[in-house]
Amino acid sequence: MKDKASLFKPAVFVMLFATVTVTGLTFFYDLELFYIAAAVCGTALIFLLFTIWRAEREVDRFVGQLGAAIGAMQDQTLRDFPLPVVVASRPSDEIVWYNGQFERHVLGKEKLYGEPVRRLIKSFEPGGEGCVHSFSFGNREYTAYSVKSQRDGADITAFYLIDDTDLKRDAREYLLSRPAVMVIMIDSYDDLLQNAKENERSQLLSQIEYCIENFIGAGNGVVVKTDRDKFVAILEERYMKEIIEKRFEVLDHVRGLTGPDKLPVTLSIGVARNIPSFAEGDQWARQALDMSLGRGGDQAAVKTEGGYDFYGGVSKGVEKRTKVKTRIVATALKELIETSSNVIIMGHKFADLDSLGSAVGLLGAVRTMGKSAFVAIDRKRNLVVPLIERLEQNGYEGSFLDPDEAIERVTAQTLLIITDTHIEHVVESSELYRACKTVVVIDHHRRMVGYIDNAVIFYHEPYASSASEMVTELVQYFGDRTRISRLEAEALLAGIMLDTKNFVIKTGVRTFEAAAYLRRQGADTVEVRKLFASSMESYQQRSRVVSSAEIYRRCAISTSNAPSEDIKLVAPQAADELLTINDVDASFVLYDYDGGVSISARSMGKINVQVIMEKLKGGGHQTMAATQLSNVTLEDARQMLLLAIDEYYENNIDKKPKPAQ
């Protein structure tokens, strides 16, 4: 207000300056007039200055009286404020004053003078202006808004409290009562009951349904059987939390049951939480179920904002015995090949024998259809140089191109076939993948978050031993005119032998059928075995890696910091060799690579190394997995691995499943 009262001063001083100027000019025209004007001007100046001084004095007095009145009103208002108010001194944050509302409605019989603010607000941390604190005191809940002030040299913080107990309780109840949708499916239903008698079928199904109904009933949910092997359940979020905390115990209960052929009974579960509607909840739950099935079943997939959380997955995938899906996929793929202008086949980075073997098998099949085809592979960064050289020496010159060269041959009708991976950032070239409009994926690894979702055909079989096995089956359904050569058959057989550890791990009936077909096509097992030969230096390095291993919770762990160009090949071989040691269920080899640490993991099947590697942002499948860690040392990576192994044991091995009821 004082500033506004001074707004008239510039105008007054301008008029005064003009008057003095005119008076001064009269001195040159009329001296008598000058004296008269000077007297009048001086009198006016004295009066003006006196008036200004008096006005400022009155304004100061008025402002002082107004400030005192406002201060008194503030004090009175703070005391009679309708909300509880607490004042604390700074920087000690001790309570120095509170109003009657706080004393009557918050404290009761307690006294808090001189107590720290944390006595009231347990989560209090000194912060900036306008901080919001949520806390409970007694049996009520509050939200406090803090305001800082400085007066008469004292720093204080005032807390204005709002009793929002009912609001917070209603909000919690709303969130806890939100519906969650769960889709449950019995894995391998047809195979499980194929040879069962009617009474055995009824008994087994009733036991499974009893476990599922008890599982959902314990959470006050409802479950409906929508198909012979599928159930849909709805339950509240409060019970869904308990189920997740117990890591879906129904998986362990059902796993204790066995079918007539001694096949284990397993379930796959998809869960959708925080659903905006039941229609979207059903869709999300089915997507989660697809993720669970894509990872081999016997697990639960819970859809989250950032992807999926997985629980279970400790048993081996059950091999499907029907080839109907393979025949359907082969027919659709053949039609795509025939309508395309050319075909590009691509595997994953650092291609191995399975990645290149499956690509070479498709290469031969596509060319017999009269289509132009080639394999995109990084010639400098791969683990299959002997196979590439052998093929190029036997008529396959120009069949293998670097990804940059392959991109130049992409047209609108180009078909891209990706083998042995389904993750975009793992493919040999992401640029080539994005350049092709029509994409087909053929892979056997357990499905991971972030998979390629725009594929025209997504042929994914997590129970298959290798991508080479899948390609071998597809080729047989391309027609009698589609043949593969002896070299292509040997490349496919090498891929199968790599991923099965010479037909030891994850080998099913279809694996041997595929191998028999390749043998009929002329595959020479001796020539295939030569592809696995290594140099003396690599053999010695592998021996050093194996000899330096230590055993931790039935896991062999070895680290290598010795620089080597062959370490990408030596590490998985060393991991395989470590599995031959007694009392070793899994092996892990850590090594420095590209400024970080890579881990190769192998298992005989008792431990799911994929689950362990996923904790470290990696993946793979149950018996073979890997990961790459950036900006960590070998020792840091080793400690991270030990923690992941501990967590796996706590959630899957140490936990004793309850017997099936």
Secondary structure as UniProt FT lines:
FT   HELIX           2..5
FT   HELIX           6..8
FT   HELIX           9..26
FT   TURN            27..29
FT   HELIX           31..79
FT   STRAND          85..89
FT   TURN            90..93
FT   STRAND          94..98
FT   HELIX           100..102
FT   HELIX           103..107
FT   TURN            108..109
FT   TURN            113..114
FT   HELIX           117..119
FT   TURN            122..123
FT   TURN            129..130
FT   STRAND          132..137
FT   TURN            138..139
FT   STRAND          140..151
FT   TURN            152..153
FT   STRAND          154..163
FT   HELIX           165..176
FT   STRAND          179..186
FT   TURN            187..188
FT   HELIX           189..193
FT   TURN            194..195
FT   HELIX           198..217
FT   TURN            218..220
FT   STRAND          222..227
FT   TURN            228..229
FT   STRAND          230..236
FT   HELIX           237..245
FT   TURN            246..247
FT   HELIX           250..255
FT   TURN            260..261
FT   STRAND          267..272
FT   HELIX           278..294
FT   TURN            295..296
FT   STRAND          299..304
FT   TURN            305..306
FT   STRAND          307..312
FT   HELIX           324..339
FT   STRAND          342..346
FT   HELIX           353..368
FT   TURN            369..370
FT   STRAND          372..376
FT   HELIX           385..392
FT   TURN            393..395
FT   TURN            397..398
FT   STRAND          400..401
FT   HELIX           403..407
FT   TURN            408..409
FT   TURN            412..413
FT   STRAND          414..419
FT   HELIX           424..426
FT   HELIX           430..435
FT   STRAND          438..443
FT   TURN            449..450
FT   STRAND          457..460
FT   TURN            462..463
FT   HELIX           467..476
FT   TURN            480..481
FT   HELIX           486..500
FT   TURN            501..504
FT   HELIX           509..520
FT   TURN            521..522
FT   HELIX           525..530
FT   TURN            531..532
FT   HELIX           536..547
FT   STRAND          550..552
FT   TURN            553..554
FT   STRAND          555..560
FT   TURN            565..566
FT   HELIX           567..578
FT   TURN            579..580
FT   TURN            582..583
FT   STRAND          586..593
FT   TURN            594..595
FT   STRAND          596..603
FT   HELIX           609..615
FT   TURN            616..617
FT   STRAND          619..621
FT   TURN            622..623
FT   STRAND          624..630
FT   HELIX           634..648
FT   HELIX           649..653
//
